[in-house]
Amino acid sequence: MTYAWLWTLLAFVLTWMVFHLIKMKKAATGDLEAEAEARRDGATDVIIVGAGVAGASLAYALAKDGRRVHVIERDLKEPQRFMGELMQAGGRFMLAQLGLEDCLEDIDAQEAKSLAIYKDGKHATLPFPDDKSFPHEPVGRLLRNGRLVQRLRQKAASLSNVQLEEGTVKSLIEEEGVVKGVTYKNSAGEEITAFAPLTVVCDGCYSNLRRSLVDNTEEVLSYMVGYVTKNSRLEDPHSLHLIFSKPLVCVIYQITSDEVRCVAEVPADSIPSISNGEMSTFLKKSMAPQIPETGNLREIFLKGIEEGLPEIKSTATKSMSSRLCDKRGVIVLGDAFNMRHPIIASGMMVALSDICILRNLLKPLPNLSNTKKVSDLVKSFYIIRKPMSATVNTLASIFSQVLVATTDEAREGMRQGCFNYLARGDFKTRGLMTILGGMNPHPLTLVLHLVAITLTSMGHLLSPFPSPRRFWHSLRILAWALQMLGAHLVDEGFKEMLIPTNAAAYRRNYIATTTV
Ligand SMILES: Cc1cc2nc3c(=O)[nH]c(=O)nc-3n(C[C@H](O)[C@H](O)[C@H](O)COP(=O)(O)OP(=O)(O)OC[C@H]3O[C@@H](n4cnc5c(N)ncnc54)[C@H](O)[C@@H]3O)c2cc1C
């Protein structure tokens, strides 16, 4: 009798445990059944990780071709950041190819018609020229990146075969070397698995997933420090103002009808602290005096600082060459795949160009579960993208190195030579501007321009009277230029593209695959 309560308690605990064991087993079986069901049904054709510019555009393009797309994005709120604020004319063309050009409307974007350059009191404005072979108006757009991203997300989500969900992808699910899907945490904190024959990783410049797929590493080159000056309008709001300041460049541009973005680039190893006010002192004392008084550039630069730097932000500039991922069932795109210095503002354009190519390559395939076929197509994608990616990556890398101010006479000669070349305003400048705007992705033409800039720089250093010292420095310019170019010839697989017949074939192939 005394132990009756103990037996009752034991019986209760045992019943509770058996009940829960049965429940857990049922849930596990149910999960597996649901997964198997999803796989059998082929409920999703493509999973896209990340809905930035690349992920959202790709989702729309693939869904338009009838694919069932599941996009998983970590944060569906409007991104507040200062990258991707100039959509080059070439990027607008790619958006039009994808049926997304209207996403540039109703976001108070500003027309970008020219590049204005400033150095040591001299100034030149270089319009993006009208290239007759380019089927689009040669005008880009200056904008708030977050607004564009939201428009792209809305447009993708408006299609019934796109499921856009907030969630953070934790890992890829792999079976025998083939990626089958992802594990992610949804907004309710539940861990979920999703399966599809193809997963596209578009999780941006801080990508974690990339590391398990490709073995390339990113390099931090410098930092861009930026803030917005509110209630302001530049006297020339349609130019991107690039100041050849020291040690690195400043850039000022209109991003909405009454907001101006001010950016200063700072070396990676000496970035002043934002939190203790060092940064505002640096901007006010070191950078502001170098901003030309032309128009109202300096006034707006200072106004932003004096109004208390509401939201000063810094972003790392990175470079990472593209590497082919040899796993099946997965593709990496956007910044997770390939990055370059943002000095020529072309990352979004390259990502969109990649999407146009990939979409056109995948179009004839009714079933993406043929992973061997998809993997072969990805190999040709990697080659076809070269005219655009190699041209833009090389130009960005060389410009970013040339624009660094140093006390080295040869390097300063090249910096001045670059300014002189751009400021001439002749047919050569126009040619380089069409490359810059993404209207002529032609590596061979770029190499010719780079050779011409080198010769201009050498000529500048030798004039008016060549001396042995000047001659020596001009030879150093040549050596430096060859070294920079040489590195890219190898890295970007440029060599074969420089053979004129190959270059022409590459370009034809590129145009055919980017045009709907
Ligand atoms: C300072 C700076 C200035 C730039 N200026 C320009 C410019 O003017 N013009 C231009 O064309 N390019 C510019 N670029 C480059 C451009 O911003 C990028 O190339 C472009 O934004 C890349 O798009 P993306 O979709 O690959 O990445 P993002 O736009 O970064 O999108 C990645 C998305 O993935 C999501 N995500 C990340 N991890 C996960 C996860 N685990 N699960 C789910 N979602 C995830 C993120 O939330 C994000 O929405 C600039 C770059 C820098 C650094």
The ligand as an SDF file (V2000), in Angstrom:
LIG
                    3D

 53 58  0  0  0  0  0  0  0  0999 V2000
   31.4260   49.5200  -52.4170 C   0  0  0  0  0  0  0  0  0  0  0  0
   30.8220   48.8370  -53.5980 C   0  0  0  0  0  0  0  0  0  0  0  0
   30.2020   49.5880  -54.5740 C   0  0  0  0  0  0  0  0  0  0  0  0
   29.6430   48.9570  -55.6760 C   0  0  0  0  0  0  0  0  0  0  0  0
   29.0630   49.7380  -56.6460 N   0  0  0  0  0  0  0  0  0  0  0  0
   28.5490   49.1520  -57.7470 C   0  0  0  0  0  0  0  0  0  0  0  0
   27.9110   49.9370  -58.7510 C   0  0  0  0  0  0  0  0  0  0  0  0
   27.8000   51.1670  -58.6440 O   0  0  0  0  0  0  0  0  0  0  0  0
   27.4100   49.3030  -59.8350 N   0  0  0  0  0  0  0  0  0  0  0  0
   27.4800   47.9380  -59.9770 C   0  0  0  0  0  0  0  0  0  0  0  0
   27.0110   47.4130  -61.0050 O   0  0  0  0  0  0  0  0  0  0  0  0
   28.0380   47.1720  -59.0320 N   0  0  0  0  0  0  0  0  0  0  0  0
   28.5710   47.7400  -57.9160 C   0  0  0  0  0  0  0  0  0  0  0  0
   29.1070   46.9610  -56.9380 N   0  0  0  0  0  0  0  0  0  0  0  0
   28.9980   45.4990  -57.0570 C   0  0  0  0  0  0  0  0  0  0  0  0
   27.5480   45.0500  -56.8190 C   0  0  0  0  0  0  0  0  0  0  0  0
   27.0260   45.6580  -55.6780 O   0  0  0  0  0  0  0  0  0  0  0  0
   27.4660   43.5480  -56.7020 C   0  0  0  0  0  0  0  0  0  0  0  0
   28.1390   42.9770  -57.8030 O   0  0  0  0  0  0  0  0  0  0  0  0
   26.0240   43.0420  -56.6880 C   0  0  0  0  0  0  0  0  0  0  0  0
   25.2820   43.6480  -55.6580 O   0  0  0  0  0  0  0  0  0  0  0  0
   26.0490   41.5270  -56.5070 C   0  0  0  0  0  0  0  0  0  0  0  0
   24.7470   41.0240  -56.4020 O   0  0  0  0  0  0  0  0  0  0  0  0
   24.4670   39.6200  -55.6990 P   0  0  0  0  0  0  0  0  0  0  0  0
   23.0390   39.3480  -55.9130 O   0  0  0  0  0  0  0  0  0  0  0  0
   25.4840   38.6240  -56.1220 O   0  0  0  0  0  0  0  0  0  0  0  0
   24.7680   39.8750  -54.1610 O   0  0  0  0  0  0  0  0  0  0  0  0
   23.8640   40.7020  -53.1210 P   0  0  0  0  0  0  0  0  0  0  0  0
   23.1620   41.8120  -53.8310 O   0  0  0  0  0  0  0  0  0  0  0  0
   24.7650   41.0210  -51.9930 O   0  0  0  0  0  0  0  0  0  0  0  0
   22.7780   39.6600  -52.6540 O   0  0  0  0  0  0  0  0  0  0  0  0
   23.0680   38.5390  -51.8590 C   0  0  0  0  0  0  0  0  0  0  0  0
   21.7800   38.1810  -51.1210 C   0  0  0  0  0  0  0  0  0  0  0  0
   21.9370   36.9130  -50.5010 O   0  0  0  0  0  0  0  0  0  0  0  0
   21.3570   36.9620  -49.2130 C   0  0  0  0  0  0  0  0  0  0  0  0
   21.9890   35.9150  -48.4130 N   0  0  0  0  0  0  0  0  0  0  0  0
   23.2730   35.8580  -48.0020 C   0  0  0  0  0  0  0  0  0  0  0  0
   23.5050   34.7240  -47.3280 N   0  0  0  0  0  0  0  0  0  0  0  0
   22.3400   34.0330  -47.3160 C   0  0  0  0  0  0  0  0  0  0  0  0
   21.9340   32.7730  -46.7790 C   0  0  0  0  0  0  0  0  0  0  0  0
   22.7850   31.9910  -46.1270 N   0  0  0  0  0  0  0  0  0  0  0  0
   20.6460   32.3770  -46.9350 N   0  0  0  0  0  0  0  0  0  0  0  0
   19.7670   33.1630  -47.6080 C   0  0  0  0  0  0  0  0  0  0  0  0
   20.0990   34.3560  -48.1480 N   0  0  0  0  0  0  0  0  0  0  0  0
   21.3640   34.7910  -48.0030 C   0  0  0  0  0  0  0  0  0  0  0  0
   21.6430   38.3710  -48.7280 C   0  0  0  0  0  0  0  0  0  0  0  0
   20.7520   38.7580  -47.7030 O   0  0  0  0  0  0  0  0  0  0  0  0
   21.4550   39.1780  -49.9990 C   0  0  0  0  0  0  0  0  0  0  0  0
   20.1420   39.6390  -50.1740 O   0  0  0  0  0  0  0  0  0  0  0  0
   29.6950   47.5590  -55.8150 C   0  0  0  0  0  0  0  0  0  0  0  0
   30.3210   46.7910  -54.8290 C   0  0  0  0  0  0  0  0  0  0  0  0
   30.8780   47.4310  -53.7260 C   0  0  0  0  0  0  0  0  0  0  0  0
   31.5590   46.5930  -52.6920 C   0  0  0  0  0  0  0  0  0  0  0  0
  1  2  1  0
  2  3  1  0
  2 52  2  0
  3  4  2  0
  4  5  1  0
  4 50  1  0
  5  6  2  0
  6  7  1  0
  6 13  1  0
  7  8  2  0
  7  9  1  0
  9 10  1  0
 10 11  2  0
 10 12  1  0
 12 13  2  0
 13 14  1  0
 14 15  1  0
 14 50  1  0
 15 16  1  0
 16 17  1  0
 16 18  1  0
 18 19  1  0
 18 20  1  0
 20 21  1  0
 20 22  1  0
 22 23  1  0
 23 24  1  0
 24 25  2  0
 24 26  1  0
 24 27  1  0
 27 28  1  0
 28 29  2  0
 28 30  1  0
 28 31  1  0
 31 32  1  0
 32 33  1  0
 33 34  1  0
 33 48  1  0
 34 35  1  0
 35 36  1  0
 35 46  1  0
 36 37  1  0
 36 45  1  0
 37 38  2  0
 38 39  1  0
 39 40  1  0
 39 45  2  0
 40 41  1  0
 40 42  2  0
 42 43  1  0
 43 44  2  0
 44 45  1  0
 46 47  1  0
 46 48  1  0
 48 49  1  0
 50 51  2  0
 51 52  1  0
 52 53  1  0
M  END
$$$$
